[in-house]
Amino acid sequence: MGCHICEKCRKGGATVHITEMGEGRRLVEKHLCERCAQEEAGRTAGPDELFPAGGARRKVIMMSGEEVRAEHPTCDLCGRRTATVQVSEIIDGVVLSSAHLCKRCAQKKHGEVLRAASENVVTFAEQVRAAIVASAEVKRLFAEQAAADIARAVEIVATSLGNGGKVLLCGNGGSAAEAQHIAGEFVGRFRLERRALAAVALTTDTSILTSIANDYSFDDVFARQVEGLGREGDVLFAYSTSGNSRNVLKAVEKAKGLGMATIGFTGEDGGAMATLCDVCIKAPSTDTPTVQECHTAAGHTICRFAEEILCGGDR
């Protein structure tokens, strides 16, 4: 707070900083010594009890640099008890009036409204459950619509890896993380103890990514790597929730030119990748997080069955 002198007695150093806020603006600001602050409060109290806020105002008290907020004003009706209920009248998004009431006055004045509201309150846990159930419902629909495409992807991957090929994976943002995730499942393991399966995420080498982006363009960061690492018979996993990410599309085009198989992971309409990829696995949603959750389910399923086909006898 700096080296203030008490604004009341002009003797002691000011160690109490009082700021009273109301209607979004500063109404009062004082610097007092502890004795004058206690006298102004009119009682003996600890720092966190000084100057309880009245009406709709809120006072911020700072004692030796520590801020104490008086968050609960006194009741606007009885003026005695702490206000724990805020009642606002809102029309067309505009707050016309707002009152801070204690529980007793709130029940007396707005009992019927409060009871009706309490009967219709949706708990946060219920909201969370509804969000998860909605996501699960999309994945149930995804299982119905994309099963054939995922099965075809399993066959392509198992054939490539069985013939000594590899899987290259690319995507941006969350899809970049998904590319790394699924590459790890192939190279490490999914469910079985088995030999490593060849997979490379094109999203992980910052020197390669930044040099290509700097010397060529960001649109080329994946295509250039496909050109250097891809061979005929390999597979490209191309992730884009919109299906229109330019750098992913260029990687698909480059892979096809090399004779690689291309498997796209997209959202509801597939975008440009829907017709460009050999197999396009489309999540039936336009919500990016939900689409990405479906891509994880698809990637895990491909890993699971490719692993069983190639390495089931290794157990």
C-alpha positions in Angstrom: 0.0 0.0 0.0 3.0 2.3 0.2 3.9 4.6 3.1 0.6 6.3 3.8 -0.2 8.4 7.0 -3.5 7.8 8.6 -6.0 10.2 7.0 -8.0 10.6 10.3 -5.4 11.1 13.1 -2.5 12.1 10.9 -0.2 10.4 13.4 0.1 6.6 12.8 1.0 4.9 9.7 -1.9 3.7 7.6 -2.1 -0.1 7.6 -5.7 -0.4 6.7 -6.9 0.3 3.1 -10.6 0.6 2.7 -12.2 0.6 -0.8 -16.0 0.7 -1.0 -17.3 -0.4 -4.4 -20.9 0.1 -5.7 -22.5 -0.3 -9.1 -19.1 -1.2 -10.7 -17.3 1.9 -9.5 -15.2 3.0 -6.6 -17.3 5.1 -4.1 -14.9 5.5 -1.1 -11.2 5.0 -0.6 -9.5 5.6 2.8 -6.1 4.9 4.4 -6.3 4.6 8.2 -4.2 3.3 11.0 -5.7 0.2 12.8 -6.9 2.3 15.8 -8.8 4.8 13.7 -10.2 1.9 11.5 -11.5 0.2 14.7 -13.1 3.5 15.9 -14.7 4.1 12.6 -16.1 0.6 12.6 -17.5 1.4 16.1 -16.5 -1.9 17.6 -13.6 -4.2 18.3 -13.2 -6.7 15.4 -10.6 -8.7 13.6 -9.4 -7.4 10.2 -11.7 -9.7 8.3 -14.8 -8.5 10.2 -14.3 -4.7 9.7 -16.9 -2.7 7.8 -19.5 -5.3 6.8 -21.0 -4.2 3.4 -24.4 -2.6 3.5 -27.1 -2.6 0.8 -25.7 -3.6 -2.5 -22.3 -2.2 -1.9 -19.1 -4.3 -1.4 -16.2 -3.1 0.6 -12.6 -4.3 0.0 -10.4 -4.0 3.0 -6.7 -4.4 2.8 -4.7 -5.1 6.0 -1.0 -4.9 5.6 -1.3 -5.9 1.9 -3.8 -8.7 2.5 -7.2 -8.2 0.8 -10.4 -9.0 2.6 -13.7 -8.9 0.7 -17.1 -8.3 2.3 -19.0 -10.3 -0.2 -22.4 -10.6 1.6 -24.3 -7.3 2.2 -27.0 -7.0 4.9 -30.6 -7.7 4.0 -32.2 -4.8 2.0 -35.5 -5.4 3.9 -34.8 -6.1 7.5 -31.3 -4.5 7.5 -30.2 -6.9 10.2 -29.3 -10.3 8.9 -26.8 -11.2 6.2 -28.1 -11.3 2.7 -27.6 -14.7 1.1 -30.3 -14.5 -1.7 -30.1 -12.1 -4.6 -33.4 -11.4 -6.4 -33.1 -9.7 -9.8 -35.8 -8.7 -12.2 -34.6 -9.2 -15.7 -36.4 -8.4 -18.9 -34.9 -8.9 -22.4 -31.5 -9.4 -20.8 -31.6 -6.1 -18.9 -31.5 -6.1 -15.1 -34.3 -3.7 -14.0 -33.9 -4.2 -10.2 -31.8 -6.3 -7.8 -32.3 -6.9 -4.1 -30.1 -8.7 -1.5 -32.2 -10.5 1.0 -31.7 -12.8 4.0 -33.3 -16.2 3.8 -36.2 -15.2 6.1 -37.2 -12.1 4.1 -36.6 -14.0 0.8 -39.1 -16.7 1.8 -41.6 -14.1 3.1 -41.5 -12.0 -0.1 -40.7 -14.6 -2.8 -41.6 -18.0 -1.2 -43.6 -19.3 -4.1 -41.0 -18.3 -6.7 -38.2 -19.8 -4.7 -40.0 -23.1 -4.2 -40.8 -23.3 -7.9 -37.2 -22.6 -8.8 -35.8 -25.2 -6.4 -38.1 -27.9 -7.9 -36.6 -27.1 -11.4 -33.0 -26.7 -10.5 -30.7 -29.0 -12.6 -27.6 -29.8 -10.5 -24.2 -29.4 -12.0 -23.7 -33.2 -11.7 -26.8 -33.7 -13.8 -25.5 -31.3 -16.4 -22.2 -33.2 -16.5 -24.1 -36.5 -16.9 -26.2 -35.1 -19.7 -23.1 -33.9 -21.6 -21.5 -37.3 -21.3 -24.6 -39.2 -22.3 -25.0 -36.9 -25.4 -21.4 -37.6 -26.4 -22.0 -41.3 -25.9 -25.1 -41.2 -28.1 -23.0 -39.7 -30.9 -20.5 -42.5 -30.6 -23.3 -45.1 -30.7 -24.4 -43.6 -34.0 -20.8 -43.5 -35.1 -20.5 -47.3 -34.5 -23.5 -47.9 -36.7 -22.5 -45.6 -39.5 -18.7 -46.0 -39.6 -18.2 -49.7 -38.7 -17.7 -50.7 -42.4 -15.1 -48.0 -43.0 -13.2 -48.8 -39.8 -13.2 -52.5 -40.8 -11.8 -51.6 -44.2 -9.1 -49.4 -42.5 -8.1 -52.4 -40.3 -7.6 -54.5 -43.4 -5.5 -51.8 -45.1 -3.3 -51.3 -42.1 -2.8 -55.0 -41.3 -1.8 -55.7 -44.9 0.6 -52.8 -45.0 2.3 -53.6 -41.7 2.3 -57.3 -42.6 4.2 -56.5 -45.8 6.8 -54.4 -44.0 5.1 -51.1 -44.5 4.4 -48.3 -42.0 1.7 -45.9 -40.9 2.3 -42.1 -41.1 0.0 -39.9 -39.2 -0.7 -36.1 -39.3 -3.2 -33.5 -38.1 -3.3 -30.1 -36.4 -4.0 -29.1 -32.8 -6.0 -31.8 -31.0 -5.7 -33.9 -34.2 -1.9 -33.6 -33.9 -2.2 -35.0 -30.4 -4.3 -37.9 -31.8 -1.7 -38.7 -34.4 0.9 -39.0 -31.7 -1.4 -41.0 -29.5 -2.2 -43.6 -32.1 1.4 -43.8 -33.3 2.3 -44.7 -29.8 -0.3 -47.4 -29.7 1.2 -49.0 -32.8 4.9 -48.7 -31.8 4.4 -49.5 -28.1 1.5 -51.9 -27.6 -2.3 -51.7 -27.4 -3.5 -54.9 -25.6 -1.0 -57.6 -26.6 2.6 -58.2 -25.8 4.0 -58.3 -29.3 6.6 -56.8 -31.6 6.6 -53.1 -32.4 4.5 -52.0 -35.4 6.0 -49.2 -37.6 4.2 -45.9 -37.2 5.5 -42.3 -37.3 3.6 -39.2 -36.2 4.5 -36.3 -38.5 3.6 -33.8 -35.8 6.4 -34.2 -33.3 9.7 -33.0 -34.8 9.8 -29.3 -34.2 13.0 -28.7 -36.2 11.4 -30.4 -39.3 8.0 -28.6 -38.8 9.5 -25.1 -38.3 12.1 -25.4 -41.1 9.5 -26.5 -43.6 7.1 -23.8 -42.5 9.8 -21.2 -42.6 11.5 -22.2 -45.9 8.4 -23.3 -47.8 5.0 -22.8 -46.1 2.9 -24.2 -43.3 0.8 -25.9 -46.0 3.8 -28.1 -46.7 4.8 -29.3 -43.2 3.2 -32.7 -43.7 3.5 -33.2 -47.4 7.2 -32.7 -47.4 7.6 -35.4 -44.6 5.4 -37.8 -46.6 7.6 -37.3 -49.6 10.7 -38.1 -47.6 9.4 -40.9 -45.4 6.5 -42.5 -47.4 6.8 -45.4 -49.8 4.4 -47.3 -52.0 2.4 -49.7 -49.8 2.6 -47.4 -46.7 -0.5 -45.9 -45.1 -1.3 -42.3 -44.2 -3.7 -41.5 -41.3 -5.0 -37.9 -42.1 -6.9 -36.2 -39.3 -9.0 -33.1 -39.9 -12.3 -32.5 -38.1 -13.4 -30.2 -40.9 -11.9 -32.3 -43.7 -10.5 -29.2 -45.2 -7.2 -28.5 -43.4 -4.9 -27.4 -46.3 -1.7 -29.0 -45.0 -3.5 -32.3 -44.3 -5.0 -32.3 -47.8 -1.6 -31.7 -49.4 -0.2 -34.6 -47.4 -3.0 -36.8 -48.7 -2.3 -35.7 -52.3 1.4 -36.5 -51.9 0.7 -39.9 -50.4 -1.6 -40.9 -53.2 1.0 -39.8 -55.7 3.5 -42.2 -54.0 1.1 -45.1 -54.1 0.3 -45.0 -50.4 -3.2 -45.9 -49.0 -4.9 -42.9 -47.4 -7.4 -43.1 -44.5 -9.1 -39.9 -43.5 -10.7 -39.0 -40.1 -13.1 -36.2 -40.4 -16.4 -34.7 -39.1 -19.9 -35.1 -40.3 -19.7 -34.1 -44.0 -16.0 -35.1 -44.5 -15.1 -31.9 -46.4 -12.7 -32.3 -49.3 -11.2 -35.4 -47.7 -14.5 -37.3 -48.2 -13.7 -37.9 -51.8 -9.9 -37.6 -51.7 -9.1 -40.4 -49.3 -9.3 -44.1 -50.0 -11.3 -44.5 -46.8 -13.0 -41.6 -45.0 -14.1 -42.3 -41.4 -16.6 -39.6 -40.6 -17.8 -38.8 -37.1 -21.6 -37.8 -37.2 -21.1 -34.5 -35.5 -20.0 -30.9 -36.2 -18.8 -30.4 -32.6 -15.0 -30.6 -32.7 -14.5 -32.2 -29.3 -17.1 -34.9 -30.0 -15.6 -35.5 -33.4 -12.2 -36.0 -31.8 -13.6 -38.4 -29.3 -15.0 -40.5 -32.2 -11.6 -40.4 -33.8 -10.0 -41.8 -30.7 -12.5 -44.6 -30.6 -11.8 -45.4 -34.3 -8.0 -45.3 -33.8 -8.2 -47.6 -30.8 -10.4 -50.0 -32.8 -8.0 -50.1 -35.7 -5.1 -50.7 -33.4 -6.9 -53.5 -31.6 -7.9 -55.5 -34.6 -4.7 -54.9 -36.6 -2.7 -56.0 -33.6 -4.8 -59.2 -33.2 -4.5 -60.0 -37.0 -0.7 -59.5 -37.0 0.4 -60.5 -33.6 -2.4 -62.6 -32.1 -0.2 -65.7 -32.2 2.6 -64.0 -30.4 0.8 -64.4 -27.0 
